[in-house]
């Protein structure tokens, strides 16, 4: 079993596509296929199932991935330990949901890359409700979540900035013409929201249940971008973090309705496993995130 085979396996497991993995690794696809087959032969199990054109990890493959991730991370940490901070190298895996990825992390990645260009950053977009598990499974080093303040005995949690959520509608929506809204004004309206299970969707539902409002319709989406575009088209009222719709509000494509959900406190939070060694590449990433998001928090209050 060779390190290059383990690295190839991890890349295929991440992309779930032999051709894409070959492009990432600068191999020909047949080389990737041969390495995976050699691993499967040596282990005596199938690591992937080929379901038509879809590639999926088997149960054995998922268990093996956890161990491989740990081995390769330890190797990266060992490599980093023998370099000074000016020449850090290794791999750091970051996970977050779509909103944080698109609107909060680019500036963090840019700062970190400018300081440590030798570190390879891998980003995986993961639904909010699955992010903690990636830390326990060892498939992510640091994750970012949008949620109420998180308490955990096994994870280190650091709130970075509070996110404001608003209701947005197209400028010609009949509620957009009102300067004051009451909860009962939303009777019969169509709301564009995330699917049930998302933490801030749960808070949204809780607010309306407390107010006794049940004659509303939900259209559920997995994507904040889809919610936003449907609101622009006049399909309904979007429930989104304020930062997601800033550009559209500035262009006059959406307006923020004059109503806020009471007692809604959602934060962008950074998490890592409490037992994980804060390696020479992980510490400066955490510091970069703190620095960038502290500036964004200050800008919100200006």
PyMOL commands that set and color helices and strands:
alter all, ss='L'
color gray80, all
select helices_A, chain A and resi 3-15+18-25+29-43+59-81+85-87+98-115+128-137+174-177+183-186+199-210+224-232+242-250+282-301
alter helices_A, ss='H'
color red, helices_A
select strands_A, chain A and resi 48-51+54-57+90-96+119-125+142-147+155-163+165-169+190-194+217-221+237-241+255-256+266-273
alter strands_A, ss='S'
color yellow, strands_A
deselect
rebuild
show_as cartoon
